[in-house]
Amino acid sequence: MKINIGIVGYGNLGKAVEKTVLANKDFNLVAIFSRRTVVSSFNTTVEPYENFKEYSSKIDVMMLCGGSKSDLEIQTPEVLEYFDCINTFDTHAKITSEYEKLGELAKNTNHRLIMSCGWDPGIFSIIRAMFKSIGGNEPITFWGKGVSMGHSDAIRRVKGVIDGVQFTVPNKEAIKLAKQGSLSQDIPLHFRECYVVSKKEDEKSVEEQIKKIPNYFKGQPTTVNFVSQTQLQKLKEKLYHKGEVIESFSNACGSKFQMSFAVSMDSNPEFTASIMSAYIYAICNLKENSMTGSFTNLDIPVSYLFKSSDKKSLLSLC
């Protein structure tokens, strides 16, 4: 039997999830739910967001594709009450509180939530945990250069912003020092480059608001560049990104080691959609084993990313 899927949100990530789900023969895309009036590029049924409750018996897993800052904190508990869910909540400072709060809701409603399920947080979380267990140090993570969906969404929520995009740029000197094991805390790891469309009279206020956004820009080297809508569209044409996790350590014998894990992607939303879709099988395995609550990628065995019929072949990857 196919797994019935629903999508909440039809921005860049929602569209990428739609394409990924439609390409998998194990999945059946039932409907997209949006607060905006949108039309699917693939003729998928589109419903107003508030109609999601009417599909409680028709959808197995709901993919939540809104932004962390203003969507997921509100929509996740609303939807989780009726469905098993996967979201990409990426506000690192709030993950623990969301995990605990939503875990209780999921258990009370007999559901499962895989949260913060993307590349970072997500698969990078797994790598950081693995590196720390081996080396004992806190791994250093670098992002970019590339378009951050979460930071771009945060910009677009600012009063006076017509449109915007944010590029995360790693500090090359910091990367070099991290690989040598000599990175100091006073060196910035990243620079935030914001490109914004707004009215001329709003520019000063917009820049001040952006630089004060907690968990995104406050306390970080941030530049705000005001551009035309045409210039911005060119910047948004390619939603590429990169990332790398690094750990350098010495063992009890004094030997030195350096570990790194890196990804490079043409499309940030399409890579994130591929990861989210892989964890649909994990929802099914959790359900099969009568497990409820909230889970991050750290809680999910790798074998749960495969159908039961495929698990025997996993030993070939050893």
C-alpha positions as CSV (number, residue, x, y, z in Angstrom):
1,M,0.0,0.0,0.0
2,K,1.1,3.5,-0.7
3,I,1.9,6.0,2.0
4,N,-0.5,9.0,1.8
5,I,1.2,12.3,2.1
6,G,0.0,15.9,2.8
7,I,2.0,19.1,2.5
8,V,1.5,22.3,4.6
9,G,3.0,25.3,2.9
10,Y,3.8,25.9,-0.7
11,G,6.9,28.0,-0.8
12,N,10.3,26.9,-2.1
13,L,10.4,23.9,0.3
14,G,6.8,22.9,-0.2
15,K,7.3,22.9,-4.0
16,A,10.5,20.8,-3.6
17,V,8.7,18.3,-1.4
18,E,5.9,18.0,-3.9
19,K,8.3,17.1,-6.7
20,T,10.2,14.6,-4.5
21,V,7.0,12.9,-3.2
22,L,5.5,12.6,-6.7
23,A,8.7,11.0,-8.0
24,N,8.5,8.1,-5.4
25,K,6.3,5.2,-6.3
26,D,5.7,4.4,-2.6
27,F,4.0,7.7,-1.9
28,N,0.6,9.1,-2.8
29,L,0.4,12.9,-2.6
30,V,-3.2,13.7,-1.4
31,A,-3.3,17.5,-0.9
32,I,-1.4,20.7,-0.3
33,F,-2.6,23.1,2.4
34,S,-1.8,26.8,2.1
35,R,-2.8,30.0,3.8
36,R,-2.3,31.7,0.4
37,T,-4.2,31.2,-2.8
38,V,-1.8,29.0,-4.8
39,V,-2.0,26.6,-7.8
40,S,0.1,23.4,-7.9
41,S,2.5,23.1,-10.8
42,F,1.5,19.4,-10.9
43,N,-2.2,19.7,-10.5
44,T,-2.1,18.5,-6.9
45,T,-5.3,19.3,-4.9
46,V,-4.8,22.6,-3.0
47,E,-6.9,23.3,0.1
48,P,-7.0,26.3,2.5
49,Y,-4.8,25.6,5.5
50,E,-7.8,25.5,7.9
51,N,-9.2,22.5,6.0
52,F,-6.4,20.1,7.0
53,K,-8.6,18.6,9.8
54,E,-11.0,17.2,7.2
55,Y,-8.2,14.9,5.9
56,S,-7.4,13.1,9.2
57,S,-8.5,9.7,7.8
58,K,-6.9,10.3,4.3
59,I,-3.3,11.3,5.1
60,D,-0.7,9.2,6.9
61,V,2.2,11.7,7.1
62,M,2.0,15.5,7.0
63,M,5.1,17.4,5.7
64,L,5.3,20.8,7.4
65,C,7.1,23.2,5.0
66,G,6.6,26.6,6.6
67,G,9.3,28.9,8.1
68,S,10.5,28.3,11.6
69,K,10.2,31.9,12.8
70,S,6.5,32.5,12.2
71,D,5.0,29.2,10.9
72,L,6.2,26.0,12.5
73,E,5.8,27.0,16.1
74,I,2.1,27.7,15.5
75,Q,1.3,25.1,12.8
76,T,3.2,22.1,14.2
77,P,1.1,21.7,17.4
78,E,-2.1,22.4,15.4
79,V,-1.4,19.7,12.8
80,L,0.3,17.2,15.1
81,E,-3.0,16.8,17.0
82,Y,-4.4,15.1,13.9
83,F,-1.5,13.6,12.0
84,D,2.0,12.1,12.2
85,C,4.3,15.0,11.0
86,I,7.8,15.9,9.8
87,N,9.0,19.5,10.1
88,T,12.3,21.3,9.5
89,F,12.3,23.6,12.6
90,D,15.7,25.1,12.6
91,T,15.9,27.6,15.4
92,H,18.7,25.8,17.3
93,A,18.2,27.7,20.5
94,K,14.5,26.6,20.8
95,I,14.8,22.9,19.7
96,T,15.0,21.5,23.3
97,S,11.8,23.3,24.4
98,E,9.9,22.5,21.3
99,Y,11.0,18.8,21.5
100,E,9.7,18.5,25.1
101,K,6.4,20.4,24.5
102,L,5.6,18.6,21.2
103,G,6.6,15.3,22.6
104,E,4.0,15.4,25.2
105,L,1.3,16.5,22.7
106,A,2.3,13.7,20.3
107,K,2.1,11.0,23.1
108,N,-1.3,12.3,24.2
109,T,-2.7,12.1,20.7
110,N,-0.9,8.9,19.7
111,H,1.2,10.5,17.0
112,R,4.8,10.8,15.9
113,L,6.7,14.0,15.0
114,I,10.2,14.0,13.5
115,M,11.3,17.5,14.0
116,S,14.2,19.6,12.8
117,C,14.6,17.2,9.9
118,G,16.8,18.7,7.2
119,W,20.5,19.0,6.6
120,D,21.2,21.3,9.5
121,P,19.7,20.7,12.0
122,G,19.2,17.1,10.8
123,I,22.0,15.0,9.2
124,F,24.6,17.5,10.5
125,S,23.2,16.9,14.0
126,I,24.1,13.2,13.6
127,I,27.6,14.0,12.4
128,R,28.2,16.5,15.3
129,A,27.1,13.9,17.8
130,M,29.3,11.2,16.2
131,F,32.4,13.5,16.1
132,K,31.9,14.6,19.7
133,S,31.6,11.0,20.9
134,I,34.9,10.2,19.2
135,G,37.0,13.3,19.7
136,G,35.4,14.6,22.9
137,N,35.3,18.2,21.6
138,E,32.4,20.4,20.4
139,P,32.6,20.2,16.5
140,I,32.7,23.4,14.5
141,T,30.0,23.9,11.8
142,F,30.4,26.2,8.8
143,W,27.6,27.1,6.4
144,G,27.9,28.5,3.0
145,K,28.4,30.3,0.9
146,G,24.7,29.9,0.1
147,V,21.1,30.9,0.5
148,S,19.7,30.2,4.0
149,M,15.9,29.5,3.7
150,G,15.3,30.2,7.4
151,H,17.2,33.5,7.5
152,S,15.7,34.6,4.2
153,D,12.2,33.9,5.6
154,A,13.0,35.9,8.8
155,I,14.0,38.9,6.6
156,R,10.8,38.7,4.7
157,R,8.8,38.9,7.9
158,V,10.3,42.3,8.8
159,K,7.9,45.3,8.6
160,G,8.7,47.3,5.5
161,V,10.4,44.4,3.6
162,I,8.8,43.7,0.2
163,D,11.2,40.8,-0.6
164,G,14.6,39.6,0.5
165,V,17.2,36.9,0.6
166,Q,20.1,36.1,2.8
167,F,23.5,34.6,2.0
168,T,25.5,32.9,4.7
169,V,29.3,33.4,4.0
170,P,31.8,31.4,6.0
171,N,35.0,33.0,7.3
172,K,37.8,31.4,5.4
173,E,40.3,32.2,8.1
174,A,38.1,30.5,10.7
175,I,37.8,27.4,8.6
176,K,41.6,27.2,8.3
177,L,42.1,27.6,12.0
178,A,39.4,25.1,12.8
179,K,41.2,22.4,10.8
180,Q,44.4,23.2,12.6
181,G,42.6,23.0,16.0
182,S,43.5,26.5,16.9
183,L,40.3,28.4,16.4
184,S,39.6,31.1,19.1
185,Q,36.2,32.2,20.2
186,D,36.8,35.9,19.2
187,I,36.9,35.1,15.5
188,P,33.5,35.2,13.7
189,L,32.6,32.0,11.9
190,H,30.2,33.6,9.4
191,F,29.1,36.8,7.8
192,R,25.4,37.5,7.0
193,E,24.8,39.2,3.7
194,C,21.2,40.4,3.3
195,Y,19.7,41.6,0.1
196,V,16.4,43.5,0.5
197,V,13.7,45.2,-1.5
198,S,11.9,48.0,0.3
199,K,10.8,51.5,-0.1
200,K,13.5,54.1,0.3
201,E,11.9,55.7,3.3
202,D,11.8,52.3,5.1
203,E,15.4,51.4,4.6
204,K,16.8,52.7,7.9
205,S,14.1,51.0,9.9
206,V,14.4,47.8,8.0
207,E,18.1,47.5,8.5
208,E,17.8,48.2,12.2
209,Q,15.0,45.6,12.6
210,I,17.0,42.9,10.7
211,K,20.1,43.3,12.8
212,K,18.1,42.9,16.0
213,I,16.4,39.6,15.1
214,P,17.4,37.1,17.8
215,N,18.7,33.7,16.8
216,Y,19.2,34.9,13.3
217,F,21.2,38.2,13.1
218,K,21.6,39.7,16.5
219,G,25.3,39.6,17.6
220,Q,26.5,38.5,14.2
221,P,28.4,40.4,11.5
222,T,25.5,41.4,9.2
223,T,25.3,43.7,6.2
224,V,22.0,44.8,4.6
225,N,22.1,45.7,0.9
226,F,19.1,47.3,-0.7
227,V,18.4,46.3,-4.3
228,S,15.7,46.4,-6.9
229,Q,13.2,43.6,-7.4
230,T,14.9,42.7,-10.7
231,Q,18.3,42.4,-9.0
232,L,16.8,40.3,-6.2
233,Q,15.2,37.9,-8.6
234,K,18.6,37.2,-10.2
235,L,20.1,36.6,-6.7
236,K,17.2,34.1,-5.9
237,E,17.5,32.1,-9.2
238,K,19.9,29.6,-7.7
239,L,19.2,28.5,-4.2
240,Y,22.6,26.8,-3.7
241,H,24.3,26.1,-0.4
242,K,27.2,24.3,1.3
243,G,28.1,23.2,4.8
244,E,30.9,21.5,6.7
245,V,31.4,20.0,10.2
246,I,35.0,19.9,11.5
247,E,36.6,18.5,14.6
248,S,40.3,18.4,15.4
249,F,41.5,16.5,18.5
250,S,44.4,14.8,20.2
251,N,44.2,11.4,22.0
252,A,45.8,10.3,25.2
253,C,48.9,9.3,23.4
254,G,49.3,12.8,21.9
255,S,48.4,11.8,18.4
256,K,46.5,14.4,16.4
257,F,43.3,13.7,14.3
258,Q,41.1,15.8,12.1
259,M,37.6,14.8,10.9
260,S,35.3,16.6,8.5
261,F,32.0,16.1,6.8
262,A,30.9,18.3,3.9
263,V,27.9,18.7,1.6
264,S,27.4,20.9,-1.5
265,M,24.0,21.4,-3.1
266,D,22.6,23.1,-6.2
267,S,19.3,23.6,-4.4
268,N,18.9,24.0,-0.7
269,P,15.1,23.3,-0.7
270,E,15.5,20.2,-3.0
271,F,18.2,18.7,-0.8
272,T,16.1,19.4,2.3
273,A,13.0,17.8,0.6
274,S,15.0,14.7,-0.1
275,I,16.0,14.3,3.5
276,M,12.4,14.9,4.8
277,S,11.1,12.4,2.3
278,A,13.6,9.7,3.4
279,Y,12.3,10.1,7.0
280,I,8.7,9.2,5.8
281,Y,9.8,5.6,6.1
282,A,11.0,6.3,9.7
283,I,7.5,7.5,10.6
284,C,6.1,4.2,9.3
285,N,8.7,2.2,11.3
286,L,8.0,4.1,14.5
287,K,4.3,3.5,14.1
288,E,4.9,-0.2,13.4
289,N,6.8,-0.4,16.7
290,S,4.1,1.5,18.6
291,M,6.4,4.4,19.4
292,T,4.9,7.8,19.8
293,G,6.3,11.3,20.8
294,S,8.7,13.7,19.3
295,F,12.0,12.6,17.6
296,T,15.0,14.3,16.0
297,N,17.3,12.7,13.5
298,L,19.5,11.8,16.5
299,D,16.7,9.5,17.8
300,I,16.1,7.6,14.6
301,P,18.1,4.4,13.8
302,V,19.5,4.5,10.3
303,S,17.7,1.3,9.5
304,Y,14.4,3.1,10.0
305,L,15.0,5.0,6.8
306,F,14.3,1.9,4.8
307,K,11.2,-0.3,4.2
308,S,11.1,-3.5,6.1
309,S,11.7,-5.4,2.9
310,D,14.9,-3.5,2.2
311,K,16.5,-3.8,5.7
312,K,18.2,-7.2,5.0
313,S,20.2,-5.6,2.2
314,L,21.7,-2.9,4.5
315,L,24.6,-5.2,5.6
316,S,26.0,-4.7,2.1
317,L,26.7,-1.1,3.1
318,C,28.9,-2.2,6.0
